[in-house]
């Protein structure tokens, strides 16, 4: 019997295969797919303005179990139908008597069915285009989320960062949530801090918001004077402004705090012209230690505005005078 010998070098030979990848081209094609409503089978109406955002259900379901349940979960079982009411004997007799006639009519219709136009076949329920309303997130945030699900990439930006982070957590996209958390560390600066705080108002009920806000507030504490002088500071909600001014860790002088409160109040009055400036700024005065503002600044910059109660100005001046003059300093110096 002939012996089968292994061919030399076969074990070390390279396989006759080659792997070609073009992930960037795939991402662009998927992005184009999501931008064409006629190619998508689900439309989300997002936010208060109900802006349409289109997507492909199969892609969403493959990438997120939350979307899979939302789009493909079977409807809850319905209650058992009540039995039909009993028919009386006369109605049953008429029904039985008419059945032969109906059978003859059906047979005639089937024979002539080839000469009639066929009715369109109804599309299965699972194949129909769905329209869903999304109220939890803003349109820009949700659009970025859908782009990431389809393409695997998204451009993170401070204005929508918090929304995207919470949306990723909400829809079970853990890798995107971690990416947002990492981006927070490098995107907090003087130019972005107010945008991050303003977006926190919209997503205050989500768990990712608390950790991010804490990091932003720590940055504000370290750069108090710079942040309070920003024009974007006037865009913050009132309770966020009060939170910042009340922080003991805030490194800012008291006159800068007063100017920030004044700037915010003027901006508010521009939008609400029937509200007096003195009433608006009154919401912040308790967080400003006027006795730490130099007396000449109080009398030259603050008092002439007429928006700080006279009693507060006098108490601040009296406190400063008391610090300068004490009973000990009034005693004569002992002569040796």
VOGU-3710 file (C-alpha; in Angstrom, 3 decimals, decimal comma):
1> xxxxxxxxxx> 0,000/0,000/0,000  1,534/3,341/-0,994  2,505/5,668/1,824  1,103/9,164/1,859  3,845/11,689/2,597  3,169/15,277/3,694  4,267/17,903/1,247  7,176/19,884/2,586  6,347/23,448/3,501  2,549/23,014/3,485
11> xxxxxxxxxx> 2,292/23,514/7,239  4,116/26,827/7,045  2,387/28,132/3,959  0,330/31,330/4,305  -3,415/30,848/3,725  -4,664/32,159/0,425  -6,877/34,763/2,117  -6,993/38,531/2,411  -9,092/40,727/4,698  -10,194/44,119/3,440
21> xxxxxxxxxx> -11,882/46,642/5,717  -13,541/49,929/4,820  -15,254/50,958/8,049  -15,220/54,642/7,205  -17,088/53,972/3,972  -19,621/51,845/5,835  -20,145/54,582/8,419  -20,783/57,157/5,698  -23,260/54,857/3,946  -25,131/54,215/7,198
31> xxxxxxxxxx> -25,202/57,947/7,934  -26,665/58,536/4,476  -29,211/55,778/5,101  -30,437/57,441/8,292  -30,722/60,798/6,499  -33,130/59,461/3,859  -36,687/59,167/5,252  -37,820/56,968/2,342  -35,174/54,383/3,288  -36,094/54,349/6,991
41> xxxxxxxxxx> -38,959/52,548/8,678  -39,330/54,523/11,904  -39,705/58,242/12,577  -39,277/59,767/16,022  -40,981/63,070/16,782  -38,619/64,571/19,320  -38,969/67,268/21,952  -41,580/69,971/22,365  -41,240/70,979/18,706  -41,778/67,367/17,534
51> xxxxxxxxxx> -38,826/67,482/15,140  -38,681/64,316/12,983  -35,653/62,043/13,323  -35,628/58,987/11,033  -33,932/55,646/11,612  -33,852/51,971/10,659  -35,553/49,767/13,225  -33,355/46,733/12,642  -30,201/48,772/13,287  -31,628/50,301/16,468
61> xxxxxxxxxx> -32,755/46,912/17,763  -29,379/45,322/17,040  -27,508/48,030/18,937  -29,830/48,665/21,873  -32,040/46,291/23,819  -34,144/49,241/24,923  -34,941/50,096/21,307  -35,492/46,403/20,564  -38,189/46,209/23,234  -39,654/49,537/22,189
71> xxxxxxxxxx> -39,928/48,639/18,503  -40,510/44,887/18,456  -42,006/43,894/21,786  -45,335/42,143/21,369  -48,333/44,141/22,599  -49,767/43,240/25,963  -52,398/40,507/25,842  -55,902/41,809/25,432  -58,809/40,879/27,568  -60,915/37,945/26,504
81> xxxxxxxxxx> -63,711/38,963/24,219  -67,147/38,716/25,669  -69,319/36,024/24,078  -71,720/37,394/21,451  -75,329/37,799/22,553  -77,604/34,872/21,909  -79,575/35,102/18,715  -83,251/34,350/18,799  -84,771/31,469/16,852  -86,181/33,665/14,059
91> xxxxxxxxxx> -82,737/35,261/13,371  -81,068/31,818/13,322  -83,688/30,534/10,866  -83,123/33,491/8,498  -79,357/33,035/8,735  -79,524/29,319/7,841  -81,954/29,985/5,019  -79,662/32,564/3,426  -76,455/30,451/3,547  -77,128/28,481/0,279
101> xxxxxxxxxx> -77,817/31,730/-1,589  -74,628/33,294/-0,240  -72,605/30,231/-1,274  -73,898/30,524/-4,847  -72,971/34,221/-4,939  -69,437/33,512/-3,652  -68,898/30,828/-6,295  -69,988/33,232/-9,027  -67,614/35,894/-7,760  -64,700/33,437/-7,760
111> xxxxxxxxxx> -65,401/32,437/-11,379  -65,345/36,054/-12,475  -62,442/37,007/-10,206  -59,883/36,790/-13,037  -61,607/39,697/-14,786  -61,381/41,930/-11,710  -58,401/43,845/-10,426  -56,817/42,225/-7,413  -56,962/44,223/-4,175  -53,554/45,208/-2,716
121> xxxxxxxxxx> -52,215/42,867/-0,087  -52,074/44,477/3,325  -48,592/44,963/4,693  -47,844/42,857/7,791  -47,991/44,895/10,992  -44,277/44,335/11,666  -43,338/45,849/8,287  -45,263/49,099/8,654  -43,550/52,444/9,173  -43,731/53,430/12,824
131> xxxxxxxxxx> -43,969/56,914/14,286  -43,060/57,399/17,929  -42,912/60,454/20,184  -39,779/61,095/22,266  -40,219/63,743/24,954  -37,296/62,888/27,229  -34,527/64,418/25,105  -33,924/67,430/22,889  -33,874/67,012/19,086  -30,139/67,735/18,739
141> xxxxxxxxxx> -29,303/65,234/21,457  -31,504/62,480/20,063  -30,227/63,102/16,531  -26,644/62,609/17,747  -27,671/59,406/19,515  -29,270/57,991/16,350  -26,201/58,965/14,320  -23,961/57,080/16,731  -26,158/53,985/16,672  -26,079/53,873/12,862
151> xxxxxxxxxx> -22,443/54,795/12,261  -20,545/54,028/15,465  -19,215/57,589/15,697  -20,484/60,957/16,889  -18,989/64,404/17,502  -19,313/65,289/21,169  -19,744/68,940/22,092  -20,284/70,718/25,426  -23,740/72,062/24,540  -25,248/68,603/24,100
161> xxxxxxxxxx> -22,771/66,513/26,100  -24,934/66,036/29,166  -27,972/65,128/27,080  -26,035/62,583/25,016  -24,532/61,064/28,161  -27,944/60,592/29,764  -29,480/59,342/26,509  -26,684/56,776/26,173  -27,327/55,609/29,714  -31,106/55,550/29,137
171> xxxxxxxxxx> -30,869/53,424/25,975  -28,162/51,097/27,290  -25,209/52,312/25,180  -22,556/51,905/27,842  -19,550/52,570/25,598  -20,977/55,939/24,532  -21,763/56,867/28,126  -18,167/56,136/29,145  -16,875/58,180/26,218  -18,984/61,146/27,338
181> xxxxxxxxxx> -17,687/60,769/30,889  -14,108/60,845/29,626  -14,778/63,891/27,461  -16,101/65,804/30,473  -12,639/65,880/31,999  -11,084/67,710/29,064  -13,965/69,923/27,945  -14,632/71,835/31,175  -13,113/75,275/30,793  -14,113/78,907/31,192
191> xxxxxxxxxx> -15,733/78,971/27,747  -17,882/75,864/28,243  -18,752/75,877/31,924  -21,958/77,920/31,602  -23,215/75,835/28,663  -22,726/72,673/30,719  -24,569/74,131/33,706  -27,422/75,406/31,521  -27,933/71,969/29,971  -28,074/70,393/33,426
201> xxxxxxxxxx> -31,429/72,100/34,002  -33,015/70,046/31,196  -31,715/66,693/32,479  -31,736/67,225/36,220  -33,800/64,050/36,797  -31,177/61,702/35,300  -28,464/60,067/37,379  -25,528/61,067/35,135  -26,323/64,742/35,659  -25,364/64,870/39,327
211> xxxxxxxxxx> -21,771/63,690/38,844  -21,149/66,056/35,932  -22,632/69,080/37,716  -20,437/68,414/40,725  -17,320/68,465/38,538  -18,443/71,685/36,857  -19,146/73,397/40,186  -15,691/72,446/41,443  -14,231/74,167/38,385  -16,402/77,238/39,065
221> xxxxxxxxxx> -15,081/77,377/42,633  -11,487/77,454/41,396  -12,139/80,095/38,690  -14,841/82,159/40,400  -13,953/85,669/39,204  -13,487/84,510/35,601  -16,786/82,609/35,466  -18,807/85,401/37,094  -17,563/87,897/34,500  -18,710/85,753/31,558
231> xxxxxxxxxx> -21,526/87,068/29,411  -22,917/83,528/29,235  -23,416/83,662/33,016  -26,679/85,522/32,345  -28,055/82,457/30,522  -28,073/80,307/33,651  -31,327/79,589/35,507  -31,902/81,698/38,611  -31,524/78,846/41,077  -28,164/77,885/39,527
241> xxxxxxxxxx> -26,934/81,485/39,940  -28,027/81,431/43,575  -26,316/78,069/44,073  -23,023/79,444/42,742  -23,157/82,703/44,732  -23,985/80,812/47,945  -21,058/78,393/47,726  -18,496/78,882/50,500  -15,824/77,344/48,265  -16,303/79,990/45,571
251> xxxxxxxxxx> -13,098/81,960/45,076  -14,481/85,341/44,042  -14,494/88,772/45,646  -17,811/90,156/46,855  -17,977/93,073/44,425  -17,556/90,665/41,492  -20,410/88,599/42,912  -22,548/91,740/43,110  -21,728/92,679/39,513  -22,590/89,153/38,324
261> xxxxxxxxxx> -25,950/89,305/40,125  -26,598/92,750/38,652  -25,702/91,602/35,137  -28,022/88,567/35,430  -30,868/90,707/36,823  -30,608/93,261/34,012  -30,726/90,466/31,447  -33,812/89,040/33,132  -35,540/92,438/33,190  -34,851/92,890/29,474
271> xxxxxxxxxx> -36,986/89,800/28,874  -39,520/90,628/31,593  -39,954/94,373/31,348  -42,733/94,577/33,913  -40,457/93,258/36,668  -38,493/95,914/38,625  -34,717/95,471/38,725  -34,671/96,010/42,485  -37,066/93,091/42,961  -35,007/90,721/40,804
281> xxxxxxxxxx> -31,624/91,472/42,333  -33,196/91,141/45,765  -33,108/87,369/45,227  -29,284/87,407/45,391  -28,397/90,030/48,026  -28,325/87,565/50,912  -25,423/85,724/49,250  -23,220/88,825/49,005  -21,184/89,967/52,001  -21,315/93,731/51,469
291> xxxxxxxxxx> -19,124/94,444/54,487  -16,230/92,912/52,555  -16,613/95,445/49,730  -14,429/98,522/50,349  -16,331/101,559/51,637  -15,328/103,784/48,725  -16,615/101,157/46,259  -19,866/100,812/48,192  -20,511/104,547/48,095  -19,302/105,123/44,536
301> xxxxxxxxxx> -20,495/101,983/42,670  -23,245/100,294/44,678  -25,220/102,925/46,619  -25,946/105,284/43,653  -27,736/102,473/41,794  -30,552/102,595/44,313  -31,211/98,852/44,126  -29,576/97,795/47,413  -31,549/98,762/50,517  -30,020/101,638/52,439
311> xxxxxxxxxx> -29,981/99,571/55,615  -27,657/97,005/54,008  -25,228/99,745/52,928  -25,232/101,327/56,396  -24,752/98,016/58,169  -21,800/97,214/55,914  -20,196/100,595/56,620  -20,859/100,254/60,334  -19,232/96,826/60,374  -16,145/98,202/58,629
321> xxxxxxxxxx> -15,975/101,138/61,041  -16,236/98,789/63,993  -13,351/96,733/62,667  -11,192/99,854/62,256  -12,090/101,371/65,657  -12,137/99,119/68,689  -12,116/99,997/72,413  -8,560/98,764/72,686  -7,372/101,121/69,969  -8,975/104,114/71,756
331> xxxxxx> -6,984/103,647/74,955  -3,884/105,814/75,421  -0,579/104,156/74,856  1,107/103,516/78,206  4,236/105,602/78,840  7,251/103,682/79,954
//
